[in-house]
């Protein structure tokens, strides 16, 4: 593991690292914010943040404005990249923004040529947390959140691993990828045409068949002026599935907000407080 950069911010430290990943078979980059309380020898809980299409580990850390509140609450934040990268890593054959590099969709790909490197589900759920817990002063308490494609990732990972995460949240998530253009393209490309395989990576499908007695709290924020709301996101579909499953969620609609980090930065402190409550 190699340190790329280190910057003091809001009393804590923002650091970027690169390391060789066994899951993705390439060099991966992640960023971590460590609150100043770690200087006192205290272990802190971790919020894992998953970013959206075209993003890297840098977008959230530079734009969300989360550090002051995270430092106040004593929470570390870890932001992985959104896909494998580097020489030999397959991209969309047409260079599209919504598949391939920067668009890993947090799945374990089964289709060539993507299956060699695009094992983002295993990377985020197993390899990265093990790395973080080995090298940084963090406690086993962790939560997960994300935006758009990353909101999809946070929901599916949280629902599939209820014993691993104390709480789940998302901004403008893709809640039903099996039934939207972004998701259909990604799931077909990474997993093939068998829609049964898609279900394990579809938050609405997972919620519809949820059987675990552990129901972690879910908080979702959605802007009413999001340009992708009706075609790609459709949060009401997830809300309806939750009602049928008897799974309590909170979906907050916000008048006038769009899909950007202006929206995320407006409500990120609320999400940090939400997760801090359950990670105590």
Secondary structure, DSSP 8 states (H G I E B T S, - for coil): -EEEEEEEETTEEEEEEEEEETTTTEEEEEEEEE-GGGGGT--EEEEEEE--TT--SHHHHHHS--HHHHHHHTEEEEEE-SS--STT----TT--TTSBTTB-TT-B--STTGGGT-BHHHIIIIIHHHHHHHHS-EEEEEEEEEBTHHHHHHHHHHHH-TTT-SEEEEES----GGGSHHHHHHHHHHH-S-HHHHGGG-HHHHHHT---S---EEEEEEETT-TTIIIII-HHHHHHHHHHHT--EEEEEETT--SSHHHHHHHHHHHHHHHHHH--
